[in-house]
């Protein structure tokens, strides 16, 4: 069975600085998807970024980028130029393509961006 | 975009009553919808997978007779909490997956429903 681990329950960063959130996962699959979701205080889940395992190139979305290390089963999220609106709980998630969209979530990391 | 709505956003009920939560995909068809439960500062816990036109698949430990799920159309799934008790108080989130042929199997989440049982 697949598992996703986020070992940082809480983190903080100063506005405009860079922060990296860690995620590791365990799977025997070769093809899969990895996601980072953001859940702000409104509690609406928002997709931040997605990575396909077969792609070696790390995904980027504006200020958000990932460091995908397939052999190490590591999938960290880097937020550059942190903004107050980035304050949220961040979840790493794993999905098998054949599993009809079923996600396996990590425990979450609460990020506080300080002014 | 792909929008998922939930209704109601907040509900308070008395112990012993039943509460129905609706999840709708507004601008796409969803063969599969998921129902999650979330406690404060915790992760999303998958309760069940709802497939249009068939019985829901419940995760281990989730009482199917207590949490009734109906997915009667490609745009609507409902979760009914039967004989609710204070321990059922939680934040319930649904998500929908676009049907095959309309895009990748990405989950789109509803805004959630806060249930408080007195």
Interface residues (C-beta under 8 A of the other chain):
Chain A: X42 X43 X44 X45 X46 X47 X50 X89 X91 X95 X97 X100 X101 X102 X103 X105 X106 X107 X108 X110
Chain B: X31 X32 X34 X38 X41 X42 X43 X44 X46 X49 X91 X93 X95 X97 X105 X106 X107 X109 X111 X112
